Amino acid sequence: MTLQTVTTPTHTQNASPTAAPAVPSLFERLGKADGIRALVDDIVAEHMKNPSVSARFLPYAADPARLAKVKEHTCAFLAAGSGGPQAYGGRGMLEAHRGMNISAAEYLAAVDDIITVLRRHSIDEQTQKDVLAIAYALKGDIMHR
């Protein structure tokens, strides 16, 4: 009896006709870098109009360089956290919110603003739920710190 070596192709391009299509990442569903930038711009604008959180955001309006930096960090954080190729090198949520003593009402108002903007940008319901799940997972690092 002889043993025969069997070789199989190393690519799986047409592996199976029943294979499920790849699900787009959250990064892709949010519109990639450009979509996230548009969302962040609108979320910050919404926060500045929201009486529950505007006092925390309006000071940024007087300092455009600081506002741009906050938006840049927020975009990088969201891109990296949603499966994008960008690396995030900024502070974590706990450190970024330390000393701010954010109340539950402020936290919920900010989350409401996020959902409002996602809807305005016609982001699908499942993606909204995924963003909401992330926001709630970070709640402990944001509130009362």
C-alpha positions in Angstrom: 0.0 0.0 0.0 1.4 3.4 -0.9 0.4 6.7 0.7 -0.6 9.4 -1.7 -0.2 13.1 -0.8 -3.3 15.0 -1.6 -3.0 18.7 -2.2 -5.9 21.1 -1.9 -6.2 24.6 -3.3 -5.2 27.2 -0.7 -7.7 29.8 -1.9 -11.4 29.7 -1.0 -12.7 32.2 -3.6 -15.6 30.0 -4.7 -15.6 27.8 -1.6 -19.3 27.1 -1.3 -22.4 28.3 -3.1 -24.2 28.2 0.3 -21.7 30.4 2.1 -23.3 33.4 3.7 -22.3 36.8 2.3 -19.9 38.7 4.5 -21.7 41.1 6.9 -20.4 44.6 6.5 -18.6 45.9 9.6 -20.1 48.6 11.7 -17.4 50.9 10.3 -18.7 50.2 6.8 -22.4 50.5 7.9 -21.6 54.0 9.4 -20.2 55.1 6.0 -16.5 54.5 6.7 -14.3 57.5 7.6 -16.3 60.1 5.7 -19.6 58.9 7.1 -18.3 58.8 10.6 -16.9 62.4 10.2 -20.3 63.6 9.0 -22.0 61.8 12.0 -19.5 63.3 14.5 -20.0 66.8 13.1 -23.8 66.5 13.4 -23.7 64.9 16.9 -21.5 67.7 18.2 -23.8 70.3 16.7 -26.8 68.5 18.3 -25.0 68.4 21.7 -24.4 72.2 21.4 -28.2 72.7 20.9 -29.3 70.3 23.6 -29.9 72.2 26.9 -29.1 69.1 28.9 -25.5 69.0 27.6 -24.8 72.2 25.8 -22.9 73.8 28.7 -20.3 71.0 28.2 -20.0 71.6 24.5 -20.5 75.3 23.8 -17.0 76.2 25.2 -15.6 74.3 22.2 -17.3 76.7 19.8 -15.1 79.5 21.1 -11.9 77.5 20.4 -12.1 76.1 16.8 -8.7 74.3 17.2 -9.8 72.5 20.3 -13.2 71.7 18.7 -11.4 70.2 15.7 -9.2 68.1 17.9 -12.1 66.8 19.9 -13.9 65.8 16.7 -10.7 64.2 15.3 -10.3 62.1 18.4 -13.9 61.2 18.4 -13.8 60.1 14.7 -10.6 58.1 15.3 -12.2 56.4 18.4 -15.4 55.5 16.5 -13.5 54.3 13.4 -11.2 52.1 15.4 -14.0 50.8 17.7 -16.3 50.0 14.8 -13.9 47.9 12.9 -12.1 50.4 10.7 -8.5 50.3 9.8 -7.5 53.4 11.8 -5.6 53.1 15.0 -6.8 55.1 18.0 -4.0 56.6 20.1 -6.1 58.9 22.3 -7.3 58.6 25.9 -9.8 55.9 26.8 -13.3 56.8 27.9 -12.5 56.6 31.6 -9.6 58.9 31.4 -11.3 61.3 29.0 -14.3 61.7 31.2 -12.5 61.7 34.6 -13.6 64.7 36.8 -16.5 65.6 34.6 -19.1 64.1 37.0 -21.6 63.4 34.1 -25.1 62.7 35.4 -27.4 60.0 34.1 -29.6 62.7 32.6 -26.7 64.2 30.7 -25.6 60.7 29.5 -29.0 59.8 28.3 -29.4 63.2 26.5 -26.1 62.7 24.7 -27.2 59.2 23.7 -30.5 60.6 22.5 -28.6 63.1 20.3 -26.6 60.3 18.8 -29.7 58.3 17.9 -31.3 61.4 16.5 -28.3 62.0 14.2 -28.1 58.3 13.1 -31.8 58.5 12.1 -31.3 61.8 10.3 -28.5 60.1 8.3 -30.8 57.2 7.5 -28.7 54.7 9.4 -30.5 51.4 9.5 -32.2 50.2 12.8 -29.7 47.3 13.4 -26.8 49.7 13.1 -28.5 52.1 15.5 -28.9 49.2 18.0 -25.2 48.3 17.6 -24.1 51.9 18.3 -26.5 52.0 21.2 -25.0 48.8 22.6 -21.5 50.3 22.5 -22.7 53.5 24.1 -24.3 51.5 27.0 -21.2 49.3 27.3 -19.1 52.5 27.9 -21.6 54.1 30.3 -19.7 53.0 33.4 -16.5 54.7 32.1 -18.4 57.9 31.3 -20.8 58.7 34.1 -19.9 60.1 37.5 -16.2 60.1 36.9 
